[in-house]
Amino acid sequence: MEQDLKKAGVKRCYACIQWEGQRTYYSDKKMFKVDTHREGNCLVHHQKTKGSHFCDRFEALK
């Protein structure tokens, strides 16, 4: 498991409120610490998706 810092506000699953993958959000830096290749449950499509995936129903985690 290799986690990197990624910017918030990017239309990717790791930044979506509907994604239940492993991530840590740093609100002061507006960054996520996440492994974009790991899968998490998508509450929109009801299936596992990678953190790097995106869809049209993106809702930013705030």
C-alpha positions in Angstrom: 0.0 0.0 0.0 1.6 3.2 -1.2 -0.2 6.4 -0.3 0.4 9.8 -1.9 -0.9 13.2 -1.3 -3.4 14.3 -3.9 -5.3 17.6 -4.3 -8.9 17.9 -3.2 -11.5 19.2 -5.7 -10.3 16.9 -8.5 -13.1 14.8 -10.0 -11.8 11.4 -8.9 -13.4 8.8 -6.6 -10.9 9.4 -3.8 -12.3 13.0 -3.5 -16.0 12.0 -3.8 -18.3 11.8 -0.8 -19.9 8.7 -2.4 -16.7 6.6 -2.2 -15.9 4.5 0.9 -12.3 3.7 0.2 -9.4 4.2 2.6 -8.3 7.8 2.6 -7.3 10.6 5.0 -8.4 14.2 4.4 -6.3 17.1 5.6 -8.7 20.1 5.5 -6.0 22.6 6.4 -4.0 21.6 3.3 -7.0 20.6 1.2 -5.2 17.4 0.4 -6.0 13.6 0.6 -3.5 10.9 1.6 -4.7 8.0 -0.5 -3.6 5.0 -2.6 -5.4 5.7 -5.9 -5.0 2.1 -7.1 -6.9 0.6 -4.1 -10.6 -0.2 -4.5 -13.4 1.1 -2.3 -17.2 0.8 -2.4 -19.0 3.3 -4.7 -22.4 4.2 -3.2 -23.6 5.5 -6.6 -22.9 2.4 -8.7 -22.9 -0.1 -5.8 -19.7 -1.7 -6.9 -16.0 -1.5 -6.1 -14.0 1.2 -7.9 -10.4 2.4 -7.8 -9.7 5.8 -6.2 -8.4 7.1 -9.5 -11.8 6.4 -11.3 -14.3 9.2 -11.9 -18.0 9.4 -13.0 -20.6 12.1 -13.9 -22.2 11.9 -10.4 -19.1 13.3 -8.6 -19.9 15.0 -5.3 -16.9 16.7 -3.6 -16.0 15.8 -0.1 -15.8 19.0 1.9 
